[in-house]
Structures are given as structure tokens and as C-alpha cells.
Amino acid sequence: MNADNVVVDAGVPSPAELRAVLGHFATGVAVIAAHDGTRPIGFTCQSVVSVSLDPPYVSFCPAKSSTSWPLLRGTGTLCINILAEDQRAVCGRFAASGGDKFAGVEWSPAGNGAPALHGALAHIEASVELEHDAGDHTVVLARISGLRATEGARPLLYYRGGFGGFAG
């Protein structure tokens, strides 16, 4: 025990232990999207967080194993599409590796040219400012240049390995 009567375990938790405990934190689900001038690119991400209001920053954490993030990084401009409760299939499509993830998905260019998915709960336009190596992920800091939200829709949530809605 330490001075605050908190049990301190000197062992390093396993990935399974981390998932089991950190999975108790519900998160929203987003599709990070960009356009490389030829085609739209995107991936599902649940680690989006507001960082600062002034200046306006958001961050997200793509896995280093992502084949999409290196392609998006090169564009510099993104649209973070916060998914609505009824977009579970969209989430699954963008979580899969390979193939044309945008096939059958309606979108329009956001103000910065990145894909804004139709039906999303919110759209955050941003530009990549910095990246930081963080184990098996990369922490990306992006400056917000525009945003909008749809009132009355409910978010798609990720909790303990599953997807669902918010019963508020």
C-alpha cells in the first residue's frame, strides 16, 4: 500500500487484463476519413477525444498495424465522422482490412474535402498537427477547422467488446 491506502501492484498487466478493465469505459465510435485526390480512405476508431477548446484540438489513436492510417496521414486533412446508433454496419465495414470500404456508403466532401459520411451524428474537420509514438498505437493530435452535429440522433457506443446505443 502507498500513503493513500491504494494497493500498488508492481506487475505489468497483460493485454487481456487491460481489455477486461478498460473495456468498462464506454466510448463513442468514429470513422476517420480522408481523400487522397483519387479515392476516399477511412478506418473505424473508438479513441477520439477532445483535447483543447483554445486552440481547438482533438486526438485519436490509430493502431500501428493499420494499413489505412499511413494513407490518411499523407493527406493532412481529415473528417472525423461520429457514428450514429444505426450505423453499426458502417462501423464494421470501416473496421475491416482491405477492400473498398466506401462501396455503398453515401458521403459528401466536407469543407476541407475529406469524406463526411451521410447519417453520421457529427462531423469534425481537422488537420494533422503532430503524432506521438505510443506502444502499439500512435497518438495523433489534430487541429479542428470546422464541425457540425445532427440534433436528435443517438450515438453508437462501444462497451466491453460490443456495440450498442444509449438509453438515456
NORJO-V540295 format. One record per pair of residues at least 24 apart in sequence whose C-alpha atoms are under 10 Angstrom apart, sorted by sequence separation. I is the first residue (numbers start at 1). J is the second residue. If there is no record, write none. Layout:
[[I,J] [I,J]]
//
This chain:
[[43,67] [44,68] [123,147] [124,148] [42,67] [43,68] [122,147] [123,148] [124,149] [42,68] [43,69] [68,94] [122,148] [123,149] [41,68] [42,69] [90,117] [121,148] [122,149] [123,150] [32,60] [41,69] [121,149] [122,150] [42,71] [43,72] [66,95] [68,97] [120,149] [121,150] [122,151] [30,60] [32,62] [41,71] [42,72] [67,97] [68,98] [79,109] [90,120] [120,150] [121,151] [40,71] [41,72] [66,97] [67,98] [79,110] [119,150] [121,152] [122,153] [40,72] [48,80] [78,110] [79,111] [87,119] [121,153] [79,112] [86,119] [87,120] [112,145] [120,153] [121,154] [122,155] [34,68] [41,75] [48,82] [78,112] [79,113] [80,114] [81,115] [82,116] [83,117] [85,119] [86,120] [87,121] [111,145] [112,146] [119,153] [120,154] [121,155] [33,68] [34,69] [36,71] [45,80] [77,112] [78,113] [79,114] [80,115] [81,116] [82,117] [83,118] [84,119] [85,120] [86,121] [111,146] [120,155] [121,156] [32,68] [33,69] [35,71] [36,72] [42,78] [44,80] [45,81] [46,82] [77,113] [78,114] [79,115] [80,116] [81,117] [83,119] [84,120] [85,121] [110,146] [111,147] [120,156] [32,69] [34,71] [35,72] [36,73] [41,78] [42,79] [43,80] [44,81] [45,82] [77,114] [78,115] [79,116] [80,117] [81,118] [82,119] [83,120] [84,121] [110,147] [34,72] [36,74] [37,75] [42,80] [44,82] [76,114] [78,116] [79,117] [81,119] [82,120] [83,121] [84,122] [33,72] [34,73] [35,74] [36,75] [42,81] [44,83] [75,114] [81,120] [82,121] [83,122] [32,72] [34,74] [35,75] [36,76] [80,120] [81,121] [82,122] [83,123] [34,75] [35,76] [36,77] [81,122] [82,123] [34,76] [35,77] [72,114] [80,122] [81,123] [82,124] [34,77] [35,78] [79,122] [80,123] [81,124] [33,77] [34,78] [35,79] [79,123] [80,124] [81,125] [33,78] [34,79] [78,123] [79,124] [80,125] [32,78] [33,79] [34,80] [44,90] [45,91] [78,124] [79,125] [80,126] [32,79] [33,80] [44,91] [78,125] [79,126] [31,79] [32,80] [33,81] [43,91] [44,92] [77,125] [78,126] [79,127] [30,79] [31,80] [32,81] [43,92] [44,93] [45,94] [77,126] [78,127] [30,80] [31,81] [32,82] [43,93] [44,94] [45,95] [76,126] [77,127] [78,128] [29,80] [30,81] [31,82] [42,93] [43,94] [44,95] [76,127] [77,128] [29,81] [30,82] [31,83] [42,94] [43,95] [44,96] [75,127] [76,128] [77,129] [29,82] [30,83] [41,94] [42,95] [43,96] [75,128] [76,129] [28,82] [29,83] [30,84] [43,97] [73,127] [74,128] [28,83] [29,84] [73,128] [28,84] [29,85] [72,128] [28,85] [29,87] [42,100] [43,101] [73,131] [29,88] [31,90] [41,100] [42,101] [30,90] [31,91] [40,100] [41,101] [42,102] [30,91] [33,94] [39,100] [40,101] [41,102] [29,91] [31,93] [32,94] [40,102] [31,94] [39,102] [30,94] [31,95] [78,142] [80,144] [77,142] [78,143] [79,144] [91,156] [58,124] [76,142] [77,143] [78,144] [79,145] [81,147] [84,150] [40,107] [59,126] [73,140] [77,144] [78,145] [79,146] [80,147] [82,149] [86,153] [58,126] [77,145] [79,147] [81,149] [85,153] [86,154] [87,155] [88,156] [40,109] [57,126] [58,127] [59,128] [64,133] [69,138] [84,153] [85,154] [86,155] [87,156] [88,157] [56,126] [57,127] [58,128] [59,129] [61,131] [64,134] [83,153] [84,154] [85,155] [86,156] [57,128] [59,130] [60,131] [61,132] [63,134] [64,135] [65,136] [66,137] [83,154] [84,155] [85,156] [42,114] [57,129] [59,131] [61,133] [63,135] [64,136] [65,137] [83,155] [84,156] [85,157] [91,163] [40,113] [41,114] [42,115] [61,134] [63,136] [64,137] [82,155] [83,156] [84,157] [35,109] [40,114] [41,115] [62,136] [63,137] [64,138] [82,156] [83,157] [34,109] [40,115] [61,136] [62,137] [63,138] [88,163] [34,110] [37,113] [39,115] [61,137] [62,138] [63,139] [88,164] [35,112] [36,113] [37,114] [60,137] [61,138] [62,139] [88,165] [34,112] [35,113] [36,114] [60,138] [61,139] [62,140] [85,163] [86,164] [34,113] [35,114] [60,139] [61,140] [85,164] [86,165] [34,114] [35,115] [59,139] [60,140] [61,141] [85,165] [33,114] [34,115] [59,140] [60,141] [84,165] [85,166] [32,114] [33,115] [34,116] [58,140] [59,141] [60,142] [32,115] [33,116] [58,141] [59,142] [31,115] [32,116] [33,117] [57,141] [58,142] [59,143] [31,116] [57,142] [58,143] [59,144] [31,117] [56,142] [57,143] [58,144] [56,143] [57,144] [55,143] [56,144] [57,145] [31,120] [55,144] [56,145] [30,120] [51,141] [56,146] [30,121] [32,123] [34,125] [50,141] [51,142] [52,143] [53,144] [30,122] [31,123] [32,124] [33,125] [47,139] [48,140] [49,141] [50,142] [51,143] [52,144] [30,123] [32,125] [50,144] [46,157] [46,158] [30,155] [29,155] [30,156] [28,155] [29,156] [30,157] [27,155] [28,156] [29,157] [27,156] [28,157] [29,158] [27,157] [28,158] [26,157] [27,158] [28,159] [26,158] [27,159] [25,158] [26,159] [27,160] [24,158] [25,159] [26,160] [29,163] [23,158] [24,159] [25,160] [26,161] [28,163] [23,159] [24,160] [26,162] [27,163] [28,164] [22,159] [23,160] [24,161] [26,163] [28,165] [22,160] [23,161] [26,164] [21,160] [23,162] [20,160] [19,160] [20,161] [19,161]]
//
